Amino acid sequence: MDYRGIITIEPDKRSGKPCIRGLRITVYDVLEYLASGMTEDDILSDFSELTREDIKACLSFAADRERKLFMTAA
């Protein structure tokens, strides 16, 4: 998935952390919700401004970042 149109990084918003579509919800927030056991439906219910595509973009962003870290370390 191409997350570049969904995940934004703005220095003045949330200390430059990767956010979803310029909102104040970070990729880390979404990953933390998923890791704590929340389902996609739970997250979408709590944050009506998010979409399933936003959640998938967060996962794709995290996977890409992990891959880049591994490649750098190898």
mmJSON file of the N, C-alpha and C atoms, coordinates in Angstrom:
{"data_MODEL":{"atom_site":{
"group_PDB":["ATOM","ATOM","ATOM","ATOM","ATOM","ATOM","ATOM","ATOM","ATOM","ATOM","ATOM","ATOM","ATOM","ATOM","ATOM","ATOM","ATOM","ATOM","ATOM","ATOM","ATOM","ATOM","ATOM","ATOM","ATOM","ATOM","ATOM","ATOM","ATOM","ATOM","ATOM","ATOM","ATOM","ATOM","ATOM","ATOM","ATOM","ATOM","ATOM","ATOM","ATOM","ATOM","ATOM","ATOM","ATOM","ATOM","ATOM","ATOM","ATOM","ATOM","ATOM","ATOM","ATOM","ATOM","ATOM","ATOM","ATOM","ATOM","ATOM","ATOM","ATOM","ATOM","ATOM","ATOM","ATOM","ATOM","ATOM","ATOM","ATOM","ATOM","ATOM","ATOM","ATOM","ATOM","ATOM","ATOM","ATOM","ATOM","ATOM","ATOM","ATOM","ATOM","ATOM","ATOM","ATOM","ATOM","ATOM","ATOM","ATOM","ATOM","ATOM","ATOM","ATOM","ATOM","ATOM","ATOM","ATOM","ATOM","ATOM","ATOM","ATOM","ATOM","ATOM","ATOM","ATOM","ATOM","ATOM","ATOM","ATOM","ATOM","ATOM","ATOM","ATOM","ATOM","ATOM","ATOM","ATOM","ATOM","ATOM","ATOM","ATOM","ATOM","ATOM","ATOM","ATOM","ATOM","ATOM","ATOM","ATOM","ATOM","ATOM","ATOM","ATOM","ATOM","ATOM","ATOM","ATOM","ATOM","ATOM","ATOM","ATOM","ATOM","ATOM","ATOM","ATOM","ATOM","ATOM","ATOM","ATOM","ATOM","ATOM","ATOM","ATOM","ATOM","ATOM","ATOM","ATOM","ATOM","ATOM","ATOM","ATOM","ATOM","ATOM","ATOM","ATOM","ATOM","ATOM","ATOM","ATOM","ATOM","ATOM","ATOM","ATOM","ATOM","ATOM","ATOM","ATOM","ATOM","ATOM","ATOM","ATOM","ATOM","ATOM","ATOM","ATOM","ATOM","ATOM","ATOM","ATOM","ATOM","ATOM","ATOM","ATOM","ATOM","ATOM","ATOM","ATOM","ATOM","ATOM","ATOM","ATOM","ATOM","ATOM","ATOM","ATOM","ATOM","ATOM","ATOM","ATOM","ATOM","ATOM","ATOM","ATOM","ATOM","ATOM","ATOM","ATOM","ATOM","ATOM","ATOM","ATOM","ATOM"],
"id":[1,2,3,4,5,6,7,8,9,10,11,12,13,14,15,16,17,18,19,20,21,22,23,24,25,26,27,28,29,30,31,32,33,34,35,36,37,38,39,40,41,42,43,44,45,46,47,48,49,50,51,52,53,54,55,56,57,58,59,60,61,62,63,64,65,66,67,68,69,70,71,72,73,74,75,76,77,78,79,80,81,82,83,84,85,86,87,88,89,90,91,92,93,94,95,96,97,98,99,100,101,102,103,104,105,106,107,108,109,110,111,112,113,114,115,116,117,118,119,120,121,122,123,124,125,126,127,128,129,130,131,132,133,134,135,136,137,138,139,140,141,142,143,144,145,146,147,148,149,150,151,152,153,154,155,156,157,158,159,160,161,162,163,164,165,166,167,168,169,170,171,172,173,174,175,176,177,178,179,180,181,182,183,184,185,186,187,188,189,190,191,192,193,194,195,196,197,198,199,200,201,202,203,204,205,206,207,208,209,210,211,212,213,214,215,216,217,218,219,220,221,222],
"type_symbol":["N","C","C","N","C","C","N","C","C","N","C","C","N","C","C","N","C","C","N","C","C","N","C","C","N","C","C","N","C","C","N","C","C","N","C","C","N","C","C","N","C","C","N","C","C","N","C","C","N","C","C","N","C","C","N","C","C","N","C","C","N","C","C","N","C","C","N","C","C","N","C","C","N","C","C","N","C","C","N","C","C","N","C","C","N","C","C","N","C","C","N","C","C","N","C","C","N","C","C","N","C","C","N","C","C","N","C","C","N","C","C","N","C","C","N","C","C","N","C","C","N","C","C","N","C","C","N","C","C","N","C","C","N","C","C","N","C","C","N","C","C","N","C","C","N","C","C","N","C","C","N","C","C","N","C","C","N","C","C","N","C","C","N","C","C","N","C","C","N","C","C","N","C","C","N","C","C","N","C","C","N","C","C","N","C","C","N","C","C","N","C","C","N","C","C","N","C","C","N","C","C","N","C","C","N","C","C","N","C","C","N","C","C","N","C","C","N","C","C","N","C","C"],
"label_atom_id":["N","CA","C","N","CA","C","N","CA","C","N","CA","C","N","CA","C","N","CA","C","N","CA","C","N","CA","C","N","CA","C","N","CA","C","N","CA","C","N","CA","C","N","CA","C","N","CA","C","N","CA","C","N","CA","C","N","CA","C","N","CA","C","N","CA","C","N","CA","C","N","CA","C","N","CA","C","N","CA","C","N","CA","C","N","CA","C","N","CA","C","N","CA","C","N","CA","C","N","CA","C","N","CA","C","N","CA","C","N","CA","C","N","CA","C","N","CA","C","N","CA","C","N","CA","C","N","CA","C","N","CA","C","N","CA","C","N","CA","C","N","CA","C","N","CA","C","N","CA","C","N","CA","C","N","CA","C","N","CA","C","N","CA","C","N","CA","C","N","CA","C","N","CA","C","N","CA","C","N","CA","C","N","CA","C","N","CA","C","N","CA","C","N","CA","C","N","CA","C","N","CA","C","N","CA","C","N","CA","C","N","CA","C","N","CA","C","N","CA","C","N","CA","C","N","CA","C","N","CA","C","N","CA","C","N","CA","C","N","CA","C","N","CA","C","N","CA","C","N","CA","C","N","CA","C","N","CA","C"],
"label_alt_id":[null,null,null,null,null,null,null,null,null,null,null,null,null,null,null,null,null,null,null,null,null,null,null,null,null,null,null,null,null,null,null,null,null,null,null,null,null,null,null,null,null,null,null,null,null,null,null,null,null,null,null,null,null,null,null,null,null,null,null,null,null,null,null,null,null,null,null,null,null,null,null,null,null,null,null,null,null,null,null,null,null,null,null,null,null,null,null,null,null,null,null,null,null,null,null,null,null,null,null,null,null,null,null,null,null,null,null,null,null,null,null,null,null,null,null,null,null,null,null,null,null,null,null,null,null,null,null,null,null,null,null,null,null,null,null,null,null,null,null,null,null,null,null,null,null,null,null,null,null,null,null,null,null,null,null,null,null,null,null,null,null,null,null,null,null,null,null,null,null,null,null,null,null,null,null,null,null,null,null,null,null,null,null,null,null,null,null,null,null,null,null,null,null,null,null,null,null,null,null,null,null,null,null,null,null,null,null,null,null,null,null,null,null,null,null,null,null,null,null,null,null,null],
"label_comp_id":["MET","MET","MET","ASP","ASP","ASP","TYR","TYR","TYR","ARG","ARG","ARG","GLY","GLY","GLY","ILE","ILE","ILE","ILE","ILE","ILE","THR","THR","THR","ILE","ILE","ILE","GLU","GLU","GLU","PRO","PRO","PRO","ASP","ASP","ASP","LYS","LYS","LYS","ARG","ARG","ARG","SER","SER","SER","GLY","GLY","GLY","LYS","LYS","LYS","PRO","PRO","PRO","CYS","CYS","CYS","ILE","ILE","ILE","ARG","ARG","ARG","GLY","GLY","GLY","LEU","LEU","LEU","ARG","ARG","ARG","ILE","ILE","ILE","THR","THR","THR","VAL","VAL","VAL","TYR","TYR","TYR","ASP","ASP","ASP","VAL","VAL","VAL","LEU","LEU","LEU","GLU","GLU","GLU","TYR","TYR","TYR","LEU","LEU","LEU","ALA","ALA","ALA","SER","SER","SER","GLY","GLY","GLY","MET","MET","MET","THR","THR","THR","GLU","GLU","GLU","ASP","ASP","ASP","ASP","ASP","ASP","ILE","ILE","ILE","LEU","LEU","LEU","SER","SER","SER","ASP","ASP","ASP","PHE","PHE","PHE","SER","SER","SER","GLU","GLU","GLU","LEU","LEU","LEU","THR","THR","THR","ARG","ARG","ARG","GLU","GLU","GLU","ASP","ASP","ASP","ILE","ILE","ILE","LYS","LYS","LYS","ALA","ALA","ALA","CYS","CYS","CYS","LEU","LEU","LEU","SER","SER","SER","PHE","PHE","PHE","ALA","ALA","ALA","ALA","ALA","ALA","ASP","ASP","ASP","ARG","ARG","ARG","GLU","GLU","GLU","ARG","ARG","ARG","LYS","LYS","LYS","LEU","LEU","LEU","PHE","PHE","PHE","MET","MET","MET","THR","THR","THR","ALA","ALA","ALA","ALA","ALA","ALA"],
"label_asym_id":["A","A","A","A","A","A","A","A","A","A","A","A","A","A","A","A","A","A","A","A","A","A","A","A","A","A","A","A","A","A","A","A","A","A","A","A","A","A","A","A","A","A","A","A","A","A","A","A","A","A","A","A","A","A","A","A","A","A","A","A","A","A","A","A","A","A","A","A","A","A","A","A","A","A","A","A","A","A","A","A","A","A","A","A","A","A","A","A","A","A","A","A","A","A","A","A","A","A","A","A","A","A","A","A","A","A","A","A","A","A","A","A","A","A","A","A","A","A","A","A","A","A","A","A","A","A","A","A","A","A","A","A","A","A","A","A","A","A","A","A","A","A","A","A","A","A","A","A","A","A","A","A","A","A","A","A","A","A","A","A","A","A","A","A","A","A","A","A","A","A","A","A","A","A","A","A","A","A","A","A","A","A","A","A","A","A","A","A","A","A","A","A","A","A","A","A","A","A","A","A","A","A","A","A","A","A","A","A","A","A","A","A","A","A","A","A","A","A","A","A","A","A"],
"label_entity_id":["1","1","1","1","1","1","1","1","1","1","1","1","1","1","1","1","1","1","1","1","1","1","1","1","1","1","1","1","1","1","1","1","1","1","1","1","1","1","1","1","1","1","1","1","1","1","1","1","1","1","1","1","1","1","1","1","1","1","1","1","1","1","1","1","1","1","1","1","1","1","1","1","1","1","1","1","1","1","1","1","1","1","1","1","1","1","1","1","1","1","1","1","1","1","1","1","1","1","1","1","1","1","1","1","1","1","1","1","1","1","1","1","1","1","1","1","1","1","1","1","1","1","1","1","1","1","1","1","1","1","1","1","1","1","1","1","1","1","1","1","1","1","1","1","1","1","1","1","1","1","1","1","1","1","1","1","1","1","1","1","1","1","1","1","1","1","1","1","1","1","1","1","1","1","1","1","1","1","1","1","1","1","1","1","1","1","1","1","1","1","1","1","1","1","1","1","1","1","1","1","1","1","1","1","1","1","1","1","1","1","1","1","1","1","1","1","1","1","1","1","1","1"],
"label_seq_id":[1,1,1,2,2,2,3,3,3,4,4,4,5,5,5,6,6,6,7,7,7,8,8,8,9,9,9,10,10,10,11,11,11,12,12,12,13,13,13,14,14,14,15,15,15,16,16,16,17,17,17,18,18,18,19,19,19,20,20,20,21,21,21,22,22,22,23,23,23,24,24,24,25,25,25,26,26,26,27,27,27,28,28,28,29,29,29,30,30,30,31,31,31,32,32,32,33,33,33,34,34,34,35,35,35,36,36,36,37,37,37,38,38,38,39,39,39,40,40,40,41,41,41,42,42,42,43,43,43,44,44,44,45,45,45,46,46,46,47,47,47,48,48,48,49,49,49,50,50,50,51,51,51,52,52,52,53,53,53,54,54,54,55,55,55,56,56,56,57,57,57,58,58,58,59,59,59,60,60,60,61,61,61,62,62,62,63,63,63,64,64,64,65,65,65,66,66,66,67,67,67,68,68,68,69,69,69,70,70,70,71,71,71,72,72,72,73,73,73,74,74,74],
"pdbx_PDB_ins_code":[null,null,null,null,null,null,null,null,null,null,null,null,null,null,null,null,null,null,null,null,null,null,null,null,null,null,null,null,null,null,null,null,null,null,null,null,null,null,null,null,null,null,null,null,null,null,null,null,null,null,null,null,null,null,null,null,null,null,null,null,null,null,null,null,null,null,null,null,null,null,null,null,null,null,null,null,null,null,null,null,null,null,null,null,null,null,null,null,null,null,null,null,null,null,null,null,null,null,null,null,null,null,null,null,null,null,null,null,null,null,null,null,null,null,null,null,null,null,null,null,null,null,null,null,null,null,null,null,null,null,null,null,null,null,null,null,null,null,null,null,null,null,null,null,null,null,null,null,null,null,null,null,null,null,null,null,null,null,null,null,null,null,null,null,null,null,null,null,null,null,null,null,null,null,null,null,null,null,null,null,null,null,null,null,null,null,null,null,null,null,null,null,null,null,null,null,null,null,null,null,null,null,null,null,null,null,null,null,null,null,null,null,null,null,null,null,null,null,null,null,null,null],
"Cartn_x":[0.842,0.0,0.882,0.492,1.218,0.599,1.269,0.758,1.13,1.933,2.473,1.397,0.246,-0.822,-1.645,-1.387,-2.177,-1.351,-0.139,0.717,1.475,1.322,1.96,2.883,3.915,4.828,4.962,4.484,4.54,5.294,6.372,7.188,6.397,5.368,4.61,3.452,3.238,2.115,2.641,2.251,2.634,4.144,4.894,6.36,6.983,6.312,6.849,6.643,5.828,5.55,4.669,4.791,3.94,2.471,1.65,0.225,-0.607,-1.88,-2.801,-3.503,-3.278,-3.92,-3.916,-2.85,-2.743,-3.54,-4.197,-4.927,-3.914,-4.393,-3.493,-3.382,-3.833,-3.739,-2.483,-1.575,-0.305,-0.378,0.57,0.72,0.922,1.747,2.004,0.702,-0.166,-1.445,-2.214,-2.349,-3.119,-2.461,-1.141,-0.45,-0.62,-0.572,-0.757,-2.172,-3.171,-4.558,-4.68,-4.107,-4.169,-3.431,-2.257,-1.462,-2.166,-2.985,-3.684,-4.931,-5.243,-6.375,-7.589,-7.528,-8.656,-8.728,-9.921,-10.107,-10.201,-10.127,-10.317,-11.673,-12.694,-14.033,-14.064,-13.367,-13.289,-12.664,-11.565,-10.858,-11.74,-12.378,-13.235,-14.441,-14.907,-16.027,-15.605,-14.403,-13.897,-13.405,-12.937,-12.365,-13.04,-14.188,-15.008,-14.316,-13.275,-12.57,-11.61,-11.367,-10.467,-11.222,-10.473,-11.033,-10.195,-10.717,-9.954,-8.661,-8.717,-7.527,-6.468,-6.888,-5.951,-5.222,-5.96,-5.367,-4.383,-4.757,-3.859,-2.608,-2.773,-1.615,-0.661,-1.191,-0.335,0.473,-0.181,0.517,1.574,1.241,2.191,3.381,3.116,4.178,5.124,4.547,5.361,6.188,5.596,6.324,7.472,7.222,8.253,9.391,9.048,10.069,10.911,10.264,10.96,11.902,11.433,12.262,13.487,13.288,14.4,15.417,14.942,15.846,16.659,16.007,16.699,17.757,17.414,18.339,19.548,19.33,20.407,21.351,20.782,21.572,22.35,21.853,22.485,23.789],
"Cartn_y":[-1.183,0.0,1.24,2.216,3.488,4.414,4.55,5.337,6.815,7.186,8.554,9.638,9.345,10.336,10.377,9.44,9.345,9.731,9.246,9.534,10.833,11.783,13.092,13.368,14.129,14.55,16.057,16.724,18.176,18.555,19.318,19.649,20.288,21.053,21.758,20.949,19.753,18.943,17.69,17.487,16.321,16.087,17.18,17.154,16.465,16.554,15.983,14.488,13.894,12.464,12.199,11.03,10.698,10.64,11.406,11.489,11.018,10.855,10.42,11.632,11.844,12.898,14.272,14.592,15.897,16.021,14.954,14.965,14.878,14.966,14.87,13.431,12.481,11.061,10.512,9.97,9.494,8.021,7.63,6.219,5.415,5.921,5.235,5.021,6.034,5.895,4.687,4.617,3.534,2.181,2.109,0.847,0.429,1.388,1.101,0.582,1.181,0.701,-0.74,-1.036,-2.397,-3.367,-2.969,-3.831,-4.099,-3.146,-3.322,-4.198,-4.598,-5.494,-4.866,-3.585,-2.954,-3.49,-3.685,-4.102,-2.865,-3.083,-1.958,-1.309,-2.132,-1.583,-0.739,-1.181,-0.404,0.968,0.967,2.221,3.144,2.589,3.399,3.939,3.187,3.643,4.8,4.713,5.755,6.992,6.814,7.918,7.954,8.599,8.592,9.233,10.029,10.673,9.724,8.543,7.567,6.607,6.007,5.01,3.733,2.656,1.402,1.596,2.392,2.674,3.376,4.262,4.935,3.914,2.958,1.938,1.084,0.693,-0.09,0.715,2.01,2.876,2.905,2.925,2.899,1.607,0.497,-0.786,-0.846,-0.343,-0.333,0.568,1.729,2.659,1.995,1.34,0.684,-0.455,-1.229,-2.323,-1.781,-0.705,-0.104,0.445,1.085,1.628,0.496,-0.584,-1.746,-2.343,-2.451,-2.991,-2.106,-0.798,0.127,0.029,-0.143,-0.322,-1.595,-2.657,-3.93,-3.813,-3.169,-3.035,-2.185,-1.175,-0.308,-1.061,-1.917,-2.652,-3.818,-4.295,-5.484,-5.157],
"Cartn_z":[0.0,0.0,0.0,-0.79,-0.819,0.229,1.342,2.469,2.372,1.384,1.327,1.254,0.715,0.677,1.953,2.85,4.085,5.307,5.385,6.535,6.262,7.162,7.003,8.186,7.914,8.983,8.9,9.948,10.021,11.3,11.179,12.349,13.495,13.187,14.219,14.794,14.292,14.769,15.44,16.686,17.48,17.446,17.525,17.569,16.357,15.223,13.999,13.85,14.714,14.605,13.385,12.764,11.624,12.042,11.367,11.678,10.486,10.717,9.679,9.081,7.785,7.0,7.681,8.365,9.008,10.293,10.695,11.967,13.101,14.313,15.461,15.972,15.186,15.53,14.861,15.675,15.133,14.737,13.922,13.565,14.842,15.736,17.004,17.782,17.82,18.526,17.999,16.681,16.066,16.341,16.205,16.482,17.933,18.825,20.255,20.528,19.879,20.048,19.577,18.415,17.883,18.8,19.282,20.161,21.49,21.927,23.205,23.061,21.823,21.621,20.955,20.686,19.989,18.566,18.077,16.697,15.808,14.504,13.583,13.838,14.029,14.289,15.56,16.61,17.851,17.588,16.859,16.571,15.732,14.713,13.848,14.606,15.578,16.403,17.308,17.864,18.764,18.028,16.812,16.031,14.658,14.606,13.391,12.188,12.431,11.323,10.611,11.198,10.588,9.684,8.747,7.833,7.937,7.389,7.348,6.565,5.52,4.73,5.581,6.489,7.392,8.267,8.794,9.656,8.864,7.674,6.824,6.463,6.261,5.967,7.156,8.368,9.566,9.626,9.343,9.356,8.261,7.105,5.99,6.289,6.871,7.25,8.253,9.261,10.292,9.691,8.804,8.163,7.313,6.598,5.759,6.609,7.701,8.603,9.205,9.582,10.141,9.091,7.86,6.782,6.571,6.591,6.393,7.527,8.751,9.89,9.755,9.329,9.161,8.062,6.977,5.847,6.244,7.072,7.526,8.455,9.295,10.274,9.649,8.531,7.907,7.208],
"occupancy":[1.0,1.0,1.0,1.0,1.0,1.0,1.0,1.0,1.0,1.0,1.0,1.0,1.0,1.0,1.0,1.0,1.0,1.0,1.0,1.0,1.0,1.0,1.0,1.0,1.0,1.0,1.0,1.0,1.0,1.0,1.0,1.0,1.0,1.0,1.0,1.0,1.0,1.0,1.0,1.0,1.0,1.0,1.0,1.0,1.0,1.0,1.0,1.0,1.0,1.0,1.0,1.0,1.0,1.0,1.0,1.0,1.0,1.0,1.0,1.0,1.0,1.0,1.0,1.0,1.0,1.0,1.0,1.0,1.0,1.0,1.0,1.0,1.0,1.0,1.0,1.0,1.0,1.0,1.0,1.0,1.0,1.0,1.0,1.0,1.0,1.0,1.0,1.0,1.0,1.0,1.0,1.0,1.0,1.0,1.0,1.0,1.0,1.0,1.0,1.0,1.0,1.0,1.0,1.0,1.0,1.0,1.0,1.0,1.0,1.0,1.0,1.0,1.0,1.0,1.0,1.0,1.0,1.0,1.0,1.0,1.0,1.0,1.0,1.0,1.0,1.0,1.0,1.0,1.0,1.0,1.0,1.0,1.0,1.0,1.0,1.0,1.0,1.0,1.0,1.0,1.0,1.0,1.0,1.0,1.0,1.0,1.0,1.0,1.0,1.0,1.0,1.0,1.0,1.0,1.0,1.0,1.0,1.0,1.0,1.0,1.0,1.0,1.0,1.0,1.0,1.0,1.0,1.0,1.0,1.0,1.0,1.0,1.0,1.0,1.0,1.0,1.0,1.0,1.0,1.0,1.0,1.0,1.0,1.0,1.0,1.0,1.0,1.0,1.0,1.0,1.0,1.0,1.0,1.0,1.0,1.0,1.0,1.0,1.0,1.0,1.0,1.0,1.0,1.0,1.0,1.0,1.0,1.0,1.0,1.0,1.0,1.0,1.0,1.0,1.0,1.0,1.0,1.0,1.0,1.0,1.0,1.0],
"B_iso_or_equiv":[0.0,0.0,0.0,0.0,0.0,0.0,0.0,0.0,0.0,0.0,0.0,0.0,0.0,0.0,0.0,0.0,0.0,0.0,0.0,0.0,0.0,0.0,0.0,0.0,0.0,0.0,0.0,0.0,0.0,0.0,0.0,0.0,0.0,0.0,0.0,0.0,0.0,0.0,0.0,0.0,0.0,0.0,0.0,0.0,0.0,0.0,0.0,0.0,0.0,0.0,0.0,0.0,0.0,0.0,0.0,0.0,0.0,0.0,0.0,0.0,0.0,0.0,0.0,0.0,0.0,0.0,0.0,0.0,0.0,0.0,0.0,0.0,0.0,0.0,0.0,0.0,0.0,0.0,0.0,0.0,0.0,0.0,0.0,0.0,0.0,0.0,0.0,0.0,0.0,0.0,0.0,0.0,0.0,0.0,0.0,0.0,0.0,0.0,0.0,0.0,0.0,0.0,0.0,0.0,0.0,0.0,0.0,0.0,0.0,0.0,0.0,0.0,0.0,0.0,0.0,0.0,0.0,0.0,0.0,0.0,0.0,0.0,0.0,0.0,0.0,0.0,0.0,0.0,0.0,0.0,0.0,0.0,0.0,0.0,0.0,0.0,0.0,0.0,0.0,0.0,0.0,0.0,0.0,0.0,0.0,0.0,0.0,0.0,0.0,0.0,0.0,0.0,0.0,0.0,0.0,0.0,0.0,0.0,0.0,0.0,0.0,0.0,0.0,0.0,0.0,0.0,0.0,0.0,0.0,0.0,0.0,0.0,0.0,0.0,0.0,0.0,0.0,0.0,0.0,0.0,0.0,0.0,0.0,0.0,0.0,0.0,0.0,0.0,0.0,0.0,0.0,0.0,0.0,0.0,0.0,0.0,0.0,0.0,0.0,0.0,0.0,0.0,0.0,0.0,0.0,0.0,0.0,0.0,0.0,0.0,0.0,0.0,0.0,0.0,0.0,0.0,0.0,0.0,0.0,0.0,0.0,0.0],
"pdbx_formal_charge":[null,null,null,null,null,null,null,null,null,null,null,null,null,null,null,null,null,null,null,null,null,null,null,null,null,null,null,null,null,null,null,null,null,null,null,null,null,null,null,null,null,null,null,null,null,null,null,null,null,null,null,null,null,null,null,null,null,null,null,null,null,null,null,null,null,null,null,null,null,null,null,null,null,null,null,null,null,null,null,null,null,null,null,null,null,null,null,null,null,null,null,null,null,null,null,null,null,null,null,null,null,null,null,null,null,null,null,null,null,null,null,null,null,null,null,null,null,null,null,null,null,null,null,null,null,null,null,null,null,null,null,null,null,null,null,null,null,null,null,null,null,null,null,null,null,null,null,null,null,null,null,null,null,null,null,null,null,null,null,null,null,null,null,null,null,null,null,null,null,null,null,null,null,null,null,null,null,null,null,null,null,null,null,null,null,null,null,null,null,null,null,null,null,null,null,null,null,null,null,null,null,null,null,null,null,null,null,null,null,null,null,null,null,null,null,null,null,null,null,null,null,null],
"auth_seq_id":[1,1,1,2,2,2,3,3,3,4,4,4,5,5,5,6,6,6,7,7,7,8,8,8,9,9,9,10,10,10,11,11,11,12,12,12,13,13,13,14,14,14,15,15,15,16,16,16,17,17,17,18,18,18,19,19,19,20,20,20,21,21,21,22,22,22,23,23,23,24,24,24,25,25,25,26,26,26,27,27,27,28,28,28,29,29,29,30,30,30,31,31,31,32,32,32,33,33,33,34,34,34,35,35,35,36,36,36,37,37,37,38,38,38,39,39,39,40,40,40,41,41,41,42,42,42,43,43,43,44,44,44,45,45,45,46,46,46,47,47,47,48,48,48,49,49,49,50,50,50,51,51,51,52,52,52,53,53,53,54,54,54,55,55,55,56,56,56,57,57,57,58,58,58,59,59,59,60,60,60,61,61,61,62,62,62,63,63,63,64,64,64,65,65,65,66,66,66,67,67,67,68,68,68,69,69,69,70,70,70,71,71,71,72,72,72,73,73,73,74,74,74],
"auth_comp_id":["MET","MET","MET","ASP","ASP","ASP","TYR","TYR","TYR","ARG","ARG","ARG","GLY","GLY","GLY","ILE","ILE","ILE","ILE","ILE","ILE","THR","THR","THR","ILE","ILE","ILE","GLU","GLU","GLU","PRO","PRO","PRO","ASP","ASP","ASP","LYS","LYS","LYS","ARG","ARG","ARG","SER","SER","SER","GLY","GLY","GLY","LYS","LYS","LYS","PRO","PRO","PRO","CYS","CYS","CYS","ILE","ILE","ILE","ARG","ARG","ARG","GLY","GLY","GLY","LEU","LEU","LEU","ARG","ARG","ARG","ILE","ILE","ILE","THR","THR","THR","VAL","VAL","VAL","TYR","TYR","TYR","ASP","ASP","ASP","VAL","VAL","VAL","LEU","LEU","LEU","GLU","GLU","GLU","TYR","TYR","TYR","LEU","LEU","LEU","ALA","ALA","ALA","SER","SER","SER","GLY","GLY","GLY","MET","MET","MET","THR","THR","THR","GLU","GLU","GLU","ASP","ASP","ASP","ASP","ASP","ASP","ILE","ILE","ILE","LEU","LEU","LEU","SER","SER","SER","ASP","ASP","ASP","PHE","PHE","PHE","SER","SER","SER","GLU","GLU","GLU","LEU","LEU","LEU","THR","THR","THR","ARG","ARG","ARG","GLU","GLU","GLU","ASP","ASP","ASP","ILE","ILE","ILE","LYS","LYS","LYS","ALA","ALA","ALA","CYS","CYS","CYS","LEU","LEU","LEU","SER","SER","SER","PHE","PHE","PHE","ALA","ALA","ALA","ALA","ALA","ALA","ASP","ASP","ASP","ARG","ARG","ARG","GLU","GLU","GLU","ARG","ARG","ARG","LYS","LYS","LYS","LEU","LEU","LEU","PHE","PHE","PHE","MET","MET","MET","THR","THR","THR","ALA","ALA","ALA","ALA","ALA","ALA"],
"auth_asym_id":["A","A","A","A","A","A","A","A","A","A","A","A","A","A","A","A","A","A","A","A","A","A","A","A","A","A","A","A","A","A","A","A","A","A","A","A","A","A","A","A","A","A","A","A","A","A","A","A","A","A","A","A","A","A","A","A","A","A","A","A","A","A","A","A","A","A","A","A","A","A","A","A","A","A","A","A","A","A","A","A","A","A","A","A","A","A","A","A","A","A","A","A","A","A","A","A","A","A","A","A","A","A","A","A","A","A","A","A","A","A","A","A","A","A","A","A","A","A","A","A","A","A","A","A","A","A","A","A","A","A","A","A","A","A","A","A","A","A","A","A","A","A","A","A","A","A","A","A","A","A","A","A","A","A","A","A","A","A","A","A","A","A","A","A","A","A","A","A","A","A","A","A","A","A","A","A","A","A","A","A","A","A","A","A","A","A","A","A","A","A","A","A","A","A","A","A","A","A","A","A","A","A","A","A","A","A","A","A","A","A","A","A","A","A","A","A","A","A","A","A","A","A"],
"auth_atom_id":["N","CA","C","N","CA","C","N","CA","C","N","CA","C","N","CA","C","N","CA","C","N","CA","C","N","CA","C","N","CA","C","N","CA","C","N","CA","C","N","CA","C","N","CA","C","N","CA","C","N","CA","C","N","CA","C","N","CA","C","N","CA","C","N","CA","C","N","CA","C","N","CA","C","N","CA","C","N","CA","C","N","CA","C","N","CA","C","N","CA","C","N","CA","C","N","CA","C","N","CA","C","N","CA","C","N","CA","C","N","CA","C","N","CA","C","N","CA","C","N","CA","C","N","CA","C","N","CA","C","N","CA","C","N","CA","C","N","CA","C","N","CA","C","N","CA","C","N","CA","C","N","CA","C","N","CA","C","N","CA","C","N","CA","C","N","CA","C","N","CA","C","N","CA","C","N","CA","C","N","CA","C","N","CA","C","N","CA","C","N","CA","C","N","CA","C","N","CA","C","N","CA","C","N","CA","C","N","CA","C","N","CA","C","N","CA","C","N","CA","C","N","CA","C","N","CA","C","N","CA","C","N","CA","C","N","CA","C","N","CA","C","N","CA","C","N","CA","C","N","CA","C","N","CA","C","N","CA","C"],
"pdbx_PDB_model_num":[1,1,1,1,1,1,1,1,1,1,1,1,1,1,1,1,1,1,1,1,1,1,1,1,1,1,1,1,1,1,1,1,1,1,1,1,1,1,1,1,1,1,1,1,1,1,1,1,1,1,1,1,1,1,1,1,1,1,1,1,1,1,1,1,1,1,1,1,1,1,1,1,1,1,1,1,1,1,1,1,1,1,1,1,1,1,1,1,1,1,1,1,1,1,1,1,1,1,1,1,1,1,1,1,1,1,1,1,1,1,1,1,1,1,1,1,1,1,1,1,1,1,1,1,1,1,1,1,1,1,1,1,1,1,1,1,1,1,1,1,1,1,1,1,1,1,1,1,1,1,1,1,1,1,1,1,1,1,1,1,1,1,1,1,1,1,1,1,1,1,1,1,1,1,1,1,1,1,1,1,1,1,1,1,1,1,1,1,1,1,1,1,1,1,1,1,1,1,1,1,1,1,1,1,1,1,1,1,1,1,1,1,1,1,1,1,1,1,1,1,1,1]
}}}
